[in-house]
Amino acid sequence: MHCAESERKQSVLRFLVITKKDNGGKDMAIHTFAAIYIGSYEVSLKIFELSAKHKIREIDYVRSRVELGRDAYSIGSIGYELVEALCDTLEEFGTIMKGYRVDDYQAYAAAVLRDVSNELFILDQIKIRTGLDVHVLSNSEHRFISYKAVAMRSEFEQLIQKSAAVVDVSGSGMQITIFSKGKVITTEHLGLSTMRMREQLSRKSVNLAQYELQIEELAEKELEVFRSIYMDEVEIEYLVIIGDYITELFRKVEKNKDGHTVSVKKFSKLLDKVCCKSQEEMAEELGLSSDRDGLFIPYLMIFKCMAKYLGAKELWAPGSNISDGIACDYAEKHNIYKVTHDFDADILSAAWSLSNRYRSYSPHIDALTQMATLLFDTMKNVHGLGKRERLLLQVAAILHDCGKYISFANGPQCSYDIIMASEIIGLTHLEREIVAETVLYNTRPLGDYDEVSDKLDKNSYLTVAKLSAILRVSNAMDRSHKQKFKNVKAAVKGKELVITVETEDDIALEKALFEAKTLYFEHIFSIKPVLKEKRVYNS
């Protein structure tokens, strides 16, 4: 541990005294929360104080070096010695949490557990030994939680209104999210794992210079491809970096007057200077004298390549990590304080960007999305779904035709494959599966639960059935892609969903397809959609 036990006990006592004093005998709705993160090369615990007034206040931060990635990226499983060290560390974390009398905790693990063959056995041992429930994050969950810690900072909103690349660098890989004019353009995962690089390259390199060169060549290749595909029409103003060692570098560069950003040119010069030194000199330069394993070298080389190839002018290192994001996510979900950033807008923006990449027909998608959300809102007492499912329906409507870019004949399956292979920032893996299944069964018959039980739980299966039924009827109403309907209204009347439209066009095709889609809808909701037409004529 990074702090002596005696110092920690004093810290806990000070915290309890201060908290009691701040409460003043009144309930100030202050929550003590613990975030545990199991990463590729260390396990960490952060204690936070969460409240509506002060939002998030860090109380304590404990880090312990447990290099799970050493086994994970070399043999594909984690040996008993590292599992033992992990459980010992988590037991100690449990003791610290009791000392702080935490109200709640969240324990998350990164890809280092997700990618090993003995994941379930490790989680079982953790539960038995420590009593802790650990959730293994999918990549999309991991990156979104890290992103939340940055997005909740006031400076972030200012940066993305121009253009910014938010880069999350970790032991398990890199995520790049591009913003332009406040909207998400794309988010992509690159397999630049600092831990894997060290395991695969450092032992085979003749010297430090060759090791650095190999890392630089790998990073350059990935970033060049990324830039050519996703940044052809975007010029990045700000580079926002989330990751270890960046804060130390950031502090060594002369800061601008606003105190939040530094010049990328100055940052690059510092990196060039640092990377010319020996490993020991680099560690000393960054104040990392205890880090003799060279793990910081892949980080430095990746930072160097980002500064060179992403073309940003200014750099911002907020100093946040995934533990801060875990606390932000918890506070948001438990309504501890009001969140100002619109994360739903990020999801929709990412979906639209993906749709545009595959040349989906925008006027039809606009019409379909409006129709689907109208029916969803009208039927809220029938389907029993909530705000989050409404968002998933919107994403499904936006992406339902993207597979036609690959194959008209097999469009639904191609759409499914594209959605599952893509990163949509803000959606969990299960939510992405729900969207993809909704799109797939927009045209195909939905089978019994047993056929998809390996992908969906029963509640998710019901959600797919309901959303796909709404999407089918909505899609049938613009099958010609000519947006023939105006002033569309919907109402539930008894056992009928009455949809009234105004039109001046021939809608024989829409009527025929609408009738064909109603049986599935009735089967799911036990109400019948009815289309009523009002003719309007040009004067």
N, C-alpha and C positions, 0 to 999 in steps of 0.2 A: 504494500500500500504506500501511497505517496505522503501520508501524514502519520505521525506517531499517534498511538492510541490515547495517550494522555492529552495531547492537543485536541483530539477529536472529542473526548469527553467534555473538555472545557468549552468547545464550540457548541456542543449540544446543550449544555447548561445555559450558555449565553443566549442561545436561540429560544429556549423555553422561557427564560426570564423576559426577553424582549417581546415575545409573542404575548405573554401574559400582560405585560405593561401596555402594549398596543391595544389589546382588547378592552382594557379599562372596565372590565366587568360586563361589557356588552358584546353581543354576537356580531362580529364584523364579517362573518362568512369567509373566514380565511381557511383555506384548505392546505394541509401539508401533504405533498405528493412526491413520490419517488419514481424516477425513471431508470430502469436497468437496461443496458444495451450490451449484447454479446456480439462482438465484432470479430474480424479475422485475426487480430493480433493483440487485442486487449478487451477487458470486460470493465464496464464503468457503471457507476451509480451517481446520480445527481438528485439532490434533495431540493425541492422547490416550495415556495410559499405562493399559492395562487389566490387572488382576490379580485373583485371587480374594480377596486380602487387602484391597486398597484400592479394589476395583471399578473406578471410573472417575476418572482424574485428568487434568484439562486441562493441557497443556503449553504450547500456543501457539494463537493465534487470529489469522488474517489475513483481512482483508476488503478487497475491491476493488470500487469502484463501476462496474458495467457495466449500463446500463439497457436490457436486452433488451426489457422490456415497452413501452418507448417506441415501438418498431416493431411489436411483436407485437399490441398492442391498438389500433393505429391503422391499419396496412396489412395485418395478417394474416400477415406474414412478417418475417424479420430480415435487415436489410441487411448488405452485406459489411463495412462499417466496424465494426459491432458484433460480427460474427463474428470479425473480425481481433482486436479488443480482447479478446474472450472467449478465443481461442486463446493470445494473448500472456500473459494472466493465468494460464491453466492451465499453460502452459509454466513460468512462474515458480513456480507451486505445486509442479510436479514437481521442480524444483531444491531447494525447501525440504524436500520429503519425503525426497529423497536425503540431505540434510544431517542429518536426524533418523534416517536408516536405518530407515524404517518397515517393519514386517513385512507389513502389508497395508493396503489402502485400499478405500473405496467412494465412487464419484462418482455423485451423483444430481442430476437436473434436475426442476424443477417444471413446472407447467402452461404456463409461458411458452414452453417448447419443444414440449410436447405439442399445443398449440393452433395452431401455425404450419404453413404449407404446405411449408416447406423443412426440416422437422425432420431427415429422414434425411441430407440433404446436410450439415447442421451437425454431426451426430454423426460423419459420415464424415471431415469436416475435422478435428475434434477428435482422432479416432483417428490420422489420418495425421500431424498436426502434433505431438501430445503423447504418443501411445501410450496415452492413457487411455480406458478403456471407461466410458461414461456411460449409466446406466439412467434412462430418463424415467419418473417415478412417475405412476401413476394417482392420482386424488384420494383414494381410500380408502387406498392405500399411503402417500401423503404424510401424511395426517392421523394414521394409526395410528403411524407412526414418530415424529412430533412428540409424540403422546400418550404413547408409551413413555418418553420422557425425563422426563415429569412423573409417570407412574404408578410409576416405580421410586423415587421419593422417599418417605421414611418418612411425611412429613406428609400425603401424598395419601390414604393408606388411612384416616386419621382423618377427613378431610373428607368423603369419599364415603359414610361410614357414616351420615351424616345426609342431606344432599342437596347437590348441587353441579352447577353448569354449567361445563363445561370448554370454553373458547372459544379457538380457534386462528385468529388474524387474520394474514393475509399479503397480499402484493401480488396474489395470484391469487384470493382469496376468503376466506370465513369458514366454519369448521366449529363447530357447537355440539353437544356431547354432554352429555346430562342423566343424572345419577346420583341414585338414591334408595335408601337403605338398602343401600348397597354394590353395587347392581346398575345396569346400563345400562338406561335407559328408552327413549332414542332418540338417534340421531345424524343430523344433517342438514347439508347443505352449502348455504350462502347465497351468492348471487353478489355479495357486497359486496367487490369487489376494490379495494384502495386505489390500486393502480397505474392501473387502468382509470378510476376516479373522477377521478384527477388529470388523465389524458389527455383525458377527455371533458368535464369540468366547469370546470377552472381557467382554460382559455383563453377560455371563453365567458362567464365571470362578470364582471360589471361591477366588483366589488370583493371584498375578502376576506370581508366579512360575507355577501354573497350566495353566495359559494362554500361557506362553512360551512353556510349554511341549506339549500342544495341537497343536500349530503351528509347532513345531519341528517334531512331529509325522506325520503330514500331509505332510510337505516338504520332510521328509525322504522317505516316501512311494513313492511319485511321482519321486523323483530323483533316487531311487533304481531301479524302473521299467524302467525309461529312460536309465540308465546306462546299465542294462542287455540287452536291446534291441539294442541300438545304439552305445554303446561304448565297445563292446566285443573285438574288434580288434584295438581299438584306445587308446593310452596312452596320456593323455593331459599334455602338458608342461605349457601352459599359460591359466589363467582364466581372461577373460576380462569382467568387470562388468559395465553395464550402469544402472543408477538408483539413486534415492535420497539417501542421507546420506552416500554413499560409499566414497565420497571425504573426508569427515571429518574423517572417519576411516582410510583411506589410508594415510592421512597426519600424523596420530599419530604413524604409524609404521615406524621404521628406514628404510630409503630408500637404495636401492642398489647403486652402483657406477654410473650406467647408468642413474639413476634418474627417470626411467620410471616404474619399477616394484618393488614389494616387495615380500618377502618370504611368501608363504601361511601359513607356520608354525607359523611365527611371527604374521601374521594376525589372525590366529585361536586363538592364546594365548590372543591377545587383546580382541577378541570377548568373550572368556570365562571369562575374567576379567570384561568386561563391563556388560555382561548379568547377573552377580551375584549381581548387584546393584539394588536399587529401581528405579522406573521409573523416578523420579526427578533427581536422581544421574546420571542415564544414559544420560538424556538430558543435564545436566550440563557438563558431561564428553565430550560430542560431541559438546558443544557450542550451544545447541538447547534449551535454557531455556524457550523460548516462546512456544515450542511444548509440551503441557501438555496432548495431547489427546491419546498418546500411539501409534500413527500410525507408528512411527519409530521402534517399537518393532517387528512387523512382518518382516520388512526389515532386522533387525539385525539377527533374527532367520533364515531367508532364506539364508542370507549371510553365516551364520555359517554352515548350512547344505551343501551349495555348496562347501565350503572349505573342508568339510569332505568327501563328496561322489563323487565329480567329479574328484578327484585324481590329480589336477594340482599342479605344484611345485611353480609357480610364479603367482602373481596377478598384473593386470594393471587396474587402474581406470582412464580412460582418462578425466573424468570430463565433458564430452559432454552429452547433452540431446536432446530430439526430436526437440527442437527449433533450435538447431545448424543444425540438419539434414534437417529441412525445408529450411533453408537458403542454405545449400549445394545442395539440390535437385533443388531449384529455380535457383541457379547459373549455375548448369549443364545444365538444360533444356533451359536456355536463353543464353548459350555459353558465359558466362561472363568470365570464365577462363577454362583452359583445365583440364579435370579430368584424373588422372593417373591410378586409380584403374579400372580394367575391370569388371564392374558389369554384363555385358552379360555373361562373363565366369562363374560367380557365379551362374547365372540362369541355364546355361547348365550343370554345375557340379551338381547342386541340382537335375536336371532332370535325369541325368545318375545314380545318387545314388538311386533315387526312382525306376528307371527301374531295377537296379541290385537287389534291395530288393525284387522285385516281379519276379525275375528270367527270365526276358525277354532275348531273344536270341540275343546276342550282334553282331555277324557277319551280321545277317539280318538287325538289326537296323542301323549299320554302312552303309551298302549298301543303305538302304532306305533313310537315312538322306542325303547322298551324292547325290542320284538321285533327291530327292525332291528339294534340294537347287539348283541343276543344272537347273532343269526346271523353278524354280522360277526366277533365274537370267536371263535365256534365255528369259523369258516372261515379263520382267519388263515394257516394253512399252505396254503390253497387259492387265496385271492385275491392274496396277496403285497403287500397294502396296509399302510399304517402308521397311526400315531396321528393324523396330520393328516387322512388320508382318513376315519378313523372320525368325527372332528369334523365334516367336511363332510357325512357321511351323517346325522348328528344334525340339522344345520341343515336339510338337505333334508327330513327327516321332519317337522320343526317347521313348515316353510313350504309343504308340498306342497299344502295345500288353500286357501291364502290367495286364490287367483284366483277361487274360487267367490263371493266377496263381490261381484265384478263380473259374472261370468257362470257359471252352472252348465254351460251347453252347451259353453262354450269355456274351462273352468276351467284346464286345464294351460297353455295359451298365456298366459292372464291371469296365472297364477302366475309364469311365466317373466318376463313383462314387469314385474311388481311387484318381483321379486327384482333384476333388472338395473337398475331405476330407483331402487333403495333403497341407502342406505349401511348396510353391516353392518360395524361397526368391527372391525378385525383381519383381515378377509379381503381378499386382493388381488383385482384385477379378474378374473384368470384363475380364482381359486378361486370367486368369485361366479358366474362363467360355468359352472363345473363343477356347482355346486349347482343353478343354474337349469336346466341341461340334464338333470340327474338327475331333477328334478321333472317336466320336460316329457316325458321318456321313461319316466316311471313308468307311463303308460297308452298312449303312442304307440309305434309300432315305431321302433327306432333304425336309421337308414339306414347306408350305407357312410361311411367316413371322409371321402371327397371332399365329401360333402354338408355337413359341418361344419368342414372344414379351415380356413375363414376365421376360425373362432372358437377352435378347439382344436388343440393339437399332438397327436401320436399317443399319447403317454403319458396326456394328459388325456382323450382320447377313450376309451382303455381304462378309465380310472378311472370315467368317466360310465357306460360299459357295465356295469361290475361293480356300482357303487353302485345304479344303476337296477334291475338284476336283483334285488338284495337287497331294495330298497324295494318292488318289485312283489309279491314273495312275502309280505313282511311286511304290506303293505297288504291283500292278499287275506284274511289271517287275521282282520281286523277290519272286513270290508267293511260289515257291518251297523251298525258304530259302537256295538255293545252290549257289547263286551269280554266275550265268552262264555268265553274260555279262562282257566284258572288253572294255576299251577305249570308253566309252559312250560319244557321242556328241549330241548336240541338237541345232536346229536353227528354227526360224520362217520364213517360206517361203510362202508369200501370206496368204492364209487362212488355212495353215497347220503348225503344230508343228512337224517337222521331227526329229525323234530320231534315230540315227544310232548307232548300237552296233556291237561289234565283239564277236564271240562265237565259241566254238568247241563242244558245247553240243546240245542236242535236246531241243528246246525251244517251242515245240508245246503247252505245258501248259501255258506258259507265253503269247504266241500269242493269244490263245483263251481268256484268262482273260483280256488281254489288249484290245481286241476288245469289250468286254463286258463293259468296263469302259469308252469308248470314248464318248458315247452318253451324259452322264452327263457332261463331260468335255466340249463338244461342246455347250451344253445348257447354260453353265455358261460363256464361253469365245468367243463363235461364231467362233472358229477355231477347226480343227480336228487333233488329234494326229495321227501320222503315224509312225509305227515301221519298220525300215529298217535293215536288217541283213547282216552282212559280215561274211562269214565262214572263220575260220582259222583252220589250221591243225597242229598237232604236227609233227615236222620233225623227 
